Amino acid sequence: MQEYRHNHYVPISYQRRFMLPGQGKYYRLDLKPETVVNDFAKYTRRAQHHWGPDSIFAEDDLYTTRWGTGDNTEIERFFFGQLDDEGAQAINFIRDFDHEKENYSEPLFRQLMRYMSVQKLRTPKGLEAFAANAQSKEKNATLLLLQQMQEMYCATWTECVWQIADASESPTKFIISDHPVTVYNRACPHLSSYCSGAKDPDMRLHATHTYFPLSLDRVLILTNLSWVRDPYQSEVRLRPNPGLFRDTILNFLDLQVGRRLTEDEVLQINLITKRRAYRYIAAAEEEWLYPERNVSTDHWKKFGDGYLLMPEPRLIHMGGEVVVGFRGGGGQSFSPYGHTRGQIGFKDAKREKRETKALYRFQAEWAMKHGAKYTAYNNALGGRLREDSAEMTAERNKMYEQTRKRK
């Protein structure tokens, strides 16, 4: 019974992904070290430690429920235990995702979504926010409700634009926090009303990105399609069709890979991770715990000139209705935002016109910043890194200049 009472809310197997080869300990930083007062002295505990993953991101009886006079550890033994085993396979799947190998797997995708959704809920920060939203004041009820709501974020994430970014060319690698499924919205600064206490910005807000480090060198970034199509709208309004629990569909061919992050981009991501942590962060190198020392800017809205986590917009297109046929007859249609046929919003000519105009403008702006060569690729058009032709470059230049004159 005792071995299931020390609960790792960030699994040990996941932590080891962020350690260097042969490394048995890594560095943990306490962002809120306790002040101890007793009859003899007053002092603040050390903030930095060099510990192994067995000792990090864990609490005693975090998932232990109590019924009458008995303690119950079944949630840790059967629910989180199975989830962590399946999650490890799913993380490997997306970390090594390769269009050339066509290693598309619906079961592993489903495991990944479920794992990430629960990982966001199961940390001390996640549990506090979840209990507040559910108005649950009793631990047993909160943990039981978590199991019922375990796929709460899956539909929203499935409909995002997916990209896997690579930090292999950066000397600095990714760090992790005590809340590793991290949410960032450029209009919701740290400690603002959107981020006070255990709160995160709602991931259904247009400009909210969700990212999840996969290893020292890889990170999965999920961005609302509505934001990529139109990054000139309000960042803090809800995306189309924001309902949480519903059927939806992912096209693996649209998943973006190949983006190479600069060191400054990695430092900016690490700084977001640090600021959105609840209390602890960890890194393989001591210096990586302090991205603020070397990052080019610590302005929340100016990371990546406002577009740090954006996918390659030139790979985004309008339209995107998906029609699915079922064995035995019948079928269903899904809009790019998950509306089904007959649902309000399935067809929206006004939204389509606005998004088309904004997307072309954003593609031109992105091309001026990054050049003719695309920053990533997908498998929708052959799975290779593309480059704008001279004619397309001239067209984007023209649109960009026209946009600047209208401002």
C-alpha positions, 0 to 999 in steps of 0.5 A, spaced: 500 500 500 505 504 501 508 504 494 502 507 491 502 513 496 508 517 494 504 520 488 508 523 482 504 528 478 509 528 473 511 521 471 518 519 472 519 516 465 517 523 463 522 526 467 527 522 464 526 525 457 529 531 460 536 528 462 542 528 459 545 521 457 548 517 463 545 523 468 542 520 474 540 527 477 538 533 474 537 540 477 530 543 480 528 550 482 523 552 487 520 558 485 517 559 492 522 556 497 518 556 504 520 560 510 521 556 516 520 560 523 522 556 529 524 558 536 531 559 534 531 562 527 528 564 521 531 562 514 528 560 507 530 553 505 534 552 499 531 554 492 535 549 488 537 542 488 540 537 484 536 531 485 533 524 481 526 524 478 524 519 484 524 526 489 521 531 484 514 533 482 511 528 487 507 529 493 504 524 499 497 522 498 495 526 492 491 521 489 489 517 495 482 517 497 479 516 504 472 512 505 470 512 512 476 510 516 480 507 510 485 510 505 484 507 498 490 508 493 486 505 487 486 511 483 494 511 483 494 503 482 489 502 476 488 509 473 494 513 473 499 507 472 495 504 466 495 512 463 502 513 464 504 506 461 500 508 455 502 515 455 510 513 454 508 509 448 504 515 445 509 520 447 514 516 443 510 516 437 509 523 436 516 525 438 518 521 432 513 522 428 515 522 420 511 523 414 516 520 410 515 513 414 507 515 414 507 512 421 500 514 422 496 511 428 489 513 431 490 508 437 496 512 439 493 519 437 488 517 442 492 515 447 496 521 447 490 526 447 487 522 453 494 522 456 495 530 455 488 532 458 489 528 464 496 530 465 494 538 465 488 536 470 492 531 475 498 536 477 497 540 484 496 547 479 491 543 475 487 540 481 486 546 484 483 550 478 479 544 476 476 543 483 475 551 483 471 550 476 467 544 478 466 548 485 468 541 488 470 542 495 471 535 497 478 531 494 474 525 493 469 528 489 474 532 485 478 525 483 472 521 481 470 527 477 477 528 474 476 521 471 469 522 468 472 528 465 479 525 463 478 527 455 476 534 457 481 538 452 481 532 447 476 535 442 479 542 442 486 540 441 484 535 435 482 541 431 488 545 432 494 546 428 499 541 430 506 542 429 513 539 432 518 543 433 526 541 434 531 544 438 537 540 436 540 546 433 540 550 440 545 549 445 540 550 450 534 545 451 527 544 453 526 544 461 520 542 464 515 544 470 510 542 475 505 543 470 508 540 463 502 541 459 503 549 458 498 554 456 500 561 453 496 567 450 500 573 448 494 577 451 494 574 458 501 576 461 503 572 467 499 574 474 494 577 470 487 576 471 487 570 466 493 567 470 492 569 477 493 563 482 492 556 479 488 559 473 491 558 465 488 562 460 482 558 456 485 554 451 479 556 447 481 563 446 483 565 439 490 566 441 491 561 446 497 556 444 498 549 448 505 546 448 508 540 451 515 538 451 516 531 448 524 531 450 530 535 450 530 537 443 522 536 441 516 540 443 509 539 440 505 546 439 498 546 438 495 552 436 487 554 434 486 554 427 482 561 428 488 564 430 493 562 425 487 564 419 486 571 423 491 573 428 489 580 427 482 579 431 481 579 439 486 574 442 481 573 448 475 571 444 472 564 444 474 560 437 468 558 433 465 552 436 468 552 443 464 546 446 468 541 449 465 534 449 464 532 442 466 528 436 471 531 431 477 529 426 484 530 425 488 529 418 495 527 420 497 529 413 496 536 415 501 535 421 507 540 421 514 538 422 521 540 420 521 547 424 528 548 427 528 553 433 533 558 434 536 558 441 533 565 443 526 561 441 528 555 446 530 560 451 523 564 450 519 558 450 523 556 457 521 562 460 514 561 458 515 554 462 518 558 468 513 563 469 507 558 468 510 553 473 506 553 479 512 552 484 517 548 481 521 547 474 527 542 472 533 542 467 538 537 465 543 543 466 543 548 471 544 554 467 537 552 463 533 554 470 535 561 468 532 563 461 531 570 463 539 571 463 540 570 456 533 571 452 533 577 448 526 579 451 522 578 457 516 582 454 510 577 454 507 579 448 513 580 444 516 573 444 517 571 437 515 578 435 508 576 437 508 569 433 513 565 437 509 559 437 505 560 430 505 554 425 507 556 418 501 559 415 503 558 408 501 551 409 494 553 412 488 553 407 481 555 407 475 550 406 477 544 410 470 540 410 471 533 412 466 528 409 466 521 413 462 515 410 460 509 415 460 502 414 453 500 413 451 506 410 450 514 412 456 519 414 457 525 417 461 532 415 465 536 419 467 543 418 474 545 420 472 547 427 468 541 428 461 543 426 457 538 424 452 538 418 446 542 420 449 545 426 449 553 426 456 555 424 457 549 419 457 554 413 459 561 415 460 566 409 462 572 413 467 568 417 470 565 411 471 572 407 474 575 413 479 569 415 481 569 407 483 576 407 486 575 414 490 569 412 493 572 405 495 578 409 498 574 415 502 569 410 505 575 406 507 578 413 510 571 415 514 571 408 517 578 409 519 575 416 522 568 414 523 569 407 521 565 401 523 558 404 518 555 409 519 554 416 516 547 416 512 542 412 507 537 412 504 531 407 499 535 404 503 536 398 508 531 398 511 532 404 517 536 403 520 543 405 517 548 400 519 555 397 515 560 394 517 561 387 519 568 385 512 570 382 509 568 389 514 572 393 513 578 388 505 577 390 506 577 397 511 583 397 505 587 393 500 584 398 505 586 404 506 593 402 499 594 401 497 592 408 502 597 411 499 603 407 492 601 409 495 601 417 
